[in-house]
Amino acid sequence: MTTQSKYNTAPYDTADYLQTPEQVKSYLEAALEENDPDFFIDALAIAARSVGMSKIAATTGLGRESLYKALSTGKQPRFSTVYKVVQAMGLRMQLAS
């Protein structure tokens, strides 16, 4: 027996709420502060989807499906892939002390 909910819900997707380059940058900076590489890769995938995976693929020269696979949960993409995706979003990586 299936119970019907009286609430209409929709799946939540953080990518839907990252609408400006500043929001994407802040989101990725916050993810880096967690000091968890897997968490950052998940956040990078969300940020890339917010920008548009096709746009990221065209800018990086990487295949769209390859990007989805490389940035999927539990994967460990090459640094060059992460670097290209960050650059394709108009961001740059730098070290600060």
N, CA, C and O of each residue as an XYZ file, in Angstrom:
388
protein
N       0.837     -1.176      0.000
C       0.000      0.000      0.000
C       0.886      1.246      0.000
O       1.757      1.393      0.858
N       0.664      2.131     -0.955
C       1.437      3.355     -1.086
C       0.703      4.504     -0.418
O      -0.499      4.690     -0.608
N       1.442      5.265      0.360
C       0.856      6.408      1.031
C       1.133      7.652      0.207
O       2.280      7.910     -0.158
N       0.108      8.418     -0.089
C       0.290      9.657     -0.827
C       0.637     10.770      0.142
O       0.060     10.884      1.223
N       1.586     11.580     -0.267
C       1.968     12.719      0.544
C       1.063     13.900      0.233
O       0.639     14.084     -0.908
N       0.778     14.677      1.225
C      -0.026     15.872      0.996
C       0.848     17.048      0.555
O       0.349     18.145      0.303
N       2.163     16.803      0.465
C       3.101     17.841      0.065
C       3.651     17.547     -1.320
O       4.001     16.407     -1.626
N       3.725     18.552     -2.137
C       4.380     18.427     -3.435
C       5.833     18.800     -3.244
O       6.138     19.924     -2.846
N       6.718     17.890     -3.516
C       8.141     18.156     -3.347
C       8.869     17.928     -4.657
O       8.375     17.250     -5.557
N      10.035     18.502     -4.740
C      10.891     18.325     -5.909
C      12.291     18.029     -5.407
O      12.662     18.464     -4.317
N      13.064     17.304     -6.178
C      14.441     17.030     -5.762
C      15.226     18.341     -5.614
O      15.051     19.274     -6.398
N      16.077     18.392     -4.617
C      16.921     19.567     -4.388
C      18.228     19.388     -5.134
O      18.864     18.338     -5.034
N      18.632     20.400     -5.879
C      19.897     20.367     -6.598
C      20.611     21.688     -6.357
O      20.154     22.737     -6.810
N      21.718     21.640     -5.652
C      22.482     22.845     -5.334
C      22.860     23.610     -6.590
O      22.916     24.840     -6.565
N      23.119     22.913     -7.683
C      23.509     23.571     -8.940
C      22.469     24.595     -9.388
O      22.815     25.586    -10.031
N      21.216     24.368     -9.060
C      20.151     25.304     -9.436
C      20.289     26.649     -8.725
O      19.725     27.646     -9.176
N      21.022     26.685     -7.636
C      21.126     27.892     -6.825
C      22.464     28.620     -6.985
O      22.669     29.679     -6.391
N      23.350     28.066     -7.768
C      24.623     28.731     -8.068
C      24.431     29.464     -9.387
O      24.658     28.901    -10.458
N      24.016     30.709     -9.307
C      23.595     31.427    -10.508
C      24.576     32.482    -10.989
O      24.433     32.980    -12.106
N      25.559     32.834    -10.189
C      26.527     33.851    -10.607
C      27.941     33.306    -10.421
O      28.154     32.384     -9.633
N      28.900     33.872    -11.139
C      30.289     33.450    -10.935
C      30.759     33.632     -9.487
O      31.556     32.840     -8.983
N      30.267     34.664     -8.834
C      30.648     34.910     -7.437
C      30.119     33.810     -6.519
O      30.808     33.389     -5.590
N      28.898     33.347     -6.779
C      28.331     32.260     -5.981
C      29.108     30.964     -6.193
O      29.347     30.224     -5.239
N      29.502     30.683     -7.430
C      30.285     29.485     -7.729
C      31.619     29.558     -7.003
O      32.046     28.584     -6.382
N      32.275     30.705     -7.078
C      33.569     30.888     -6.411
C      33.445     30.697     -4.899
O      34.248     29.988     -4.294
N      32.457     31.318     -4.300
C      32.255     31.191     -2.847
C      31.965     29.753     -2.448
O      32.458     29.270     -1.429
N      31.165     29.075     -3.256
C      30.821     27.678     -2.988
C      32.064     26.794     -3.011
O      32.249     25.953     -2.132
N      32.910     26.986     -4.015
C      34.128     26.172     -4.116
C      35.132     26.527     -3.024
O      35.821     25.644     -2.513
N      35.226     27.795     -2.662
C      36.105     28.181     -1.556
C      35.658     27.522     -0.254
O      36.487     27.033      0.514
N      34.364     27.508     -0.009
C      33.832     26.866      1.200
C      34.115     25.366      1.174
O      34.435     24.776      2.206
N      33.999     24.753      0.008
C      34.281     23.318     -0.110
C      35.753     23.028      0.177
O      36.073     22.024      0.812
N      36.635     23.888     -0.278
C      38.067     23.702     -0.006
C      38.373     23.779      1.488
O      39.261     23.082      1.979
N      37.652     24.610      2.198
C      37.873     24.775      3.635
C      37.574     23.507      4.428
O      37.997     23.384      5.577
N      36.856     22.573      3.833
C      36.550     21.307      4.503
C      37.752     20.367      4.554
O      37.738     19.381      5.292
N      38.790     20.668      3.774
C      39.999     19.832      3.729
C      39.692     18.371      3.426
O      40.298     17.466      4.000
N      38.754     18.154      2.529
C      38.351     16.813      2.134
C      38.314     16.765      0.604
O      37.404     17.325     -0.008
N      39.293     16.103     -0.017
C      39.352     16.073     -1.484
C      38.075     15.540     -2.135
O      37.638     16.070     -3.157
N      37.478     14.510     -1.564
C      36.249     13.961     -2.145
C      35.107     14.976     -2.087
O      34.328     15.103     -3.031
N      35.022     15.682     -0.985
C      33.994     16.714     -0.835
C      34.196     17.802     -1.874
O      33.232     18.277     -2.475
N      35.454     18.204     -2.090
C      35.732     19.243     -3.082
C      35.380     18.779     -4.490
O      34.809     19.550     -5.261
N      35.704     17.543     -4.842
C      35.380     17.032     -6.179
C      33.867     16.999     -6.374
O      33.381     17.332     -7.455
N      33.120     16.606     -5.356
C      31.656     16.639     -5.441
C      31.168     18.076     -5.663
O      30.285     18.316     -6.486
N      31.745     19.020     -4.928
C      31.366     20.423     -5.081
C      31.743     20.939     -6.469
O      30.996     21.713     -7.067
N      32.882     20.520     -6.977
C      33.313     20.928     -8.312
C      32.343     20.415     -9.368
O      32.031     21.126    -10.323
N      31.866     19.192     -9.202
C      30.885     18.623    -10.138
C      29.592     19.434    -10.108
O      29.005     19.707    -11.155
N      29.151     19.816     -8.924
C      27.937     20.616     -8.788
C      28.139     21.982     -9.442
O      27.272     22.462    -10.172
N      29.274     22.595     -9.180
C      29.567     23.901     -9.769
C      29.637     23.801    -11.299
O      29.135     24.675    -12.004
N      30.251     22.751    -11.796
C      30.356     22.564    -13.254
C      28.965     22.401    -13.878
O      28.695     22.943    -14.949
N      28.087     21.654    -13.203
C      26.727     21.511    -13.718
C      25.988     22.839    -13.711
O      25.169     23.100    -14.593
N      26.271     23.683    -12.718
C      25.597     24.985    -12.654
C      26.028     25.883    -13.812
O      25.229     26.667    -14.324
N      27.267     25.770    -14.215
C      27.778     26.551    -15.344
C      27.297     25.948    -16.664
O      26.996     26.662    -17.620
N      27.233     24.631    -16.688
C      26.810     23.913    -17.891
C      27.907     22.963    -18.334
O      28.974     23.394    -18.771
N      27.643     21.679    -18.222
C      28.661     20.679    -18.534
C      29.080     20.758    -20.012
O      30.244     20.520    -20.334
N      28.156     21.084    -20.896
C      28.508     21.209    -22.315
C      29.467     22.370    -22.535
O      30.412     22.265    -23.317
N      29.218     23.474    -21.842
C      30.105     24.640    -21.946
C      31.492     24.302    -21.393
O      32.507     24.651    -21.997
N      31.530     23.622    -20.246
C      32.808     23.227    -19.646
C      33.553     22.288    -20.601
O      34.758     22.434    -20.804
N      32.842     21.339    -21.175
C      33.461     20.386    -22.102
C      34.044     21.103    -23.311
O      35.165     20.807    -23.724
N      33.299     22.037    -23.880
C      33.781     22.764    -25.053
C      35.015     23.600    -24.726
O      35.949     23.678    -25.524
N      35.013     24.219    -23.556
C      36.133     25.073    -23.155
C      37.385     24.267    -22.832
O      38.497     24.682    -23.157
N      37.204     23.121    -22.197
C      38.356     22.310    -21.784
C      38.867     21.387    -22.885
O      40.017     20.950    -22.855
N      38.008     21.096    -23.853
C      38.375     20.120    -24.880
C      38.163     18.689    -24.417
O      38.571     17.743    -25.091
N      37.530     18.534    -23.274
C      37.236     17.207    -22.748
C      35.807     16.829    -23.123
O      34.967     17.710    -23.304
N      35.527     15.569    -23.238
C      34.183     15.114    -23.561
C      33.232     15.314    -22.388
O      33.613     15.149    -21.229
N      31.996     15.670    -22.702
C      30.998     15.907    -21.661
C      30.784     14.667    -20.804
O      30.753     14.760    -19.577
N      30.638     13.515    -21.435
C      30.447     12.268    -20.680
C      31.683     11.938    -19.844
O      31.566     11.439    -18.725
N      32.854     12.215    -20.385
C      34.096     11.983    -19.632
C      34.141     12.859    -18.391
O      34.595     12.426    -17.332
N      33.668     14.098    -18.525
C      33.627     14.996    -17.365
C      32.671     14.481    -16.301
O      32.991     14.482    -15.112
N      31.501     14.042    -16.734
C      30.543     13.491    -15.766
C      31.167     12.308    -15.020
O      31.025     12.197    -13.802
N      31.850     11.435    -15.743
C      32.477     10.264    -15.108
C      33.604     10.687    -14.180
O      33.698     10.198    -13.054
N      34.459     11.592    -14.643
C      35.614     12.013    -13.845
C      35.203     12.711    -12.558
O      35.884     12.597    -11.538
N      34.089     13.432    -12.606
C      33.650     14.208    -11.443
C      32.549     13.523    -10.643
O      31.939     14.136     -9.767
N      32.296     12.264    -10.942
C      31.243     11.564    -10.200
C      31.741     11.164     -8.815
O      32.945     11.058     -8.580
N      30.812     10.947     -7.919
C      31.118     10.628     -6.525
C      32.043      9.417     -6.427
O      31.814      8.385     -7.057
N      33.083      9.569     -5.630
C      34.016      8.481     -5.395
C      35.165      8.405     -6.385
O      36.089      7.612     -6.201
N      35.121      9.216     -7.430
C      36.205      9.205     -8.421
C      37.326     10.118     -7.968
O      37.124     11.021     -7.157
N      38.491      9.873     -8.495
C      39.643     10.712     -8.213
C      40.210     11.200     -9.546
O      41.113     10.584    -10.112
N      39.665     12.318    -10.038
C      40.102     12.815    -11.338
C      41.546     13.292    -11.309
O      42.092     13.630    -10.258
N      42.135     13.311    -12.467
C      43.505     13.827    -12.585
C      43.513     15.308    -12.229
O      42.519     16.012    -12.406
N      44.651     15.763    -11.725
C      44.779     17.175    -11.383
C      44.549     18.040    -12.621
O      43.934     19.102    -12.530
N      45.037     17.593    -13.772
C      44.867     18.383    -14.997
C      43.389     18.566    -15.333
O      43.001     19.616    -15.844
N      42.573     17.576    -15.059
C      41.134     17.697    -15.304
C      40.525     18.725    -14.356
O      39.764     19.593    -14.784
N      40.855     18.631    -13.087
C      40.345     19.585    -12.088
C      40.778     21.001    -12.475
O      39.975     21.934    -12.438
N      42.027     21.150    -12.840
C      42.578     22.460    -13.209
C      41.837     23.046    -14.409
O      41.480     24.224    -14.408
N      41.611     22.225    -15.426
C      40.912     22.688    -16.625
C      39.473     23.087    -16.319
O      38.978     24.082    -16.848
N      38.805     22.323    -15.474
C      37.418     22.634    -15.119
C      37.357     23.953    -14.353
O      36.495     24.790    -14.621
N      38.259     24.135    -13.415
C      38.299     25.387    -12.645
C      38.524     26.567    -13.587
O      37.839     27.585    -13.485
N      39.482     26.432    -14.502
C      39.753     27.508    -15.453
C      38.558     27.766    -16.372
O      38.263     28.916    -16.695
N      37.880     26.719    -16.789
C      36.725     26.864    -17.681
C      35.588     27.626    -17.013
O      34.741     28.205    -17.693
N      35.568     27.626    -15.695
C      34.546     28.379    -14.963
C      34.980     29.822    -14.720
O      34.300     30.567    -14.014
N      36.118     30.218    -15.308
C      36.593     31.575    -15.147
C      37.296     31.816    -13.835
O      37.448     32.962    -13.412
N      37.732     30.739    -13.177
C      38.430     30.842    -11.902
C      39.878     30.438    -12.079
O      40.246     29.849    -13.095
N      40.693     30.751    -11.100
C      42.067     30.274    -11.128
C      42.437     29.737     -9.757
O      41.897     30.155     -8.733
N      43.356     28.817     -9.770
C      43.809     28.228     -8.513
C      45.060     28.969     -8.074
O      45.928     29.289     -8.886
N      45.140     29.235     -6.776
C      46.331     29.883     -6.238
C      46.539     29.457     -4.797
O      45.609     29.021     -4.120
N      47.745     29.586     -4.354
C      48.082     29.251     -2.972
C      48.177     30.542     -2.173
O      48.664     31.556     -2.672
N      47.721     30.500     -0.961
C      47.802     31.663     -0.087
C      48.236     31.200      1.296
O      47.980     30.065      1.698
N      48.874     32.072      1.990
C      49.268     31.726      3.361
C      48.633     32.657      4.350
O      48.849     32.519      5.554
